[in-house]
């Protein structure tokens, strides 16, 4: 059975919201407060063909935020 699609009543989905995750340190992991630099690894996907231009990161549950340096030189980012 074929269903008729009413395109005038449907919303076109052309972009997805930013999706991201922190992969390292892992959930429950810890870092030393004495460290001057901490490497945090993860990913972000923007959809719509646009790249990630900024990441907001909080280390205190959202009380304060900062923009870490991004490394986008990986081959993974090339289409």
C-alpha positions, 0 to 999 in steps of 0.5 A: 500500500502506498501512502500519499505524502502531503508536502505542503503540510510537512516541515522540511528538515535541512539542518541538524543541531550541533551534536558533541561529546567529550570522550577523554577524560572519560566519565568519572575520570579526573585530572589534577588541579596542579596541571597547567594544561589539560588535554580534552578530546571529543567531537562536534558535528554541526550539520548543514555543511558548516564547520565548528567555529567555537566550543564552550567548556565548563569545568565547574558544572556551568558556573563559568565557561571558556573557549578552549583551543580547537585542533581541527588539523586532523584528516577526520575533518576533511570531506 
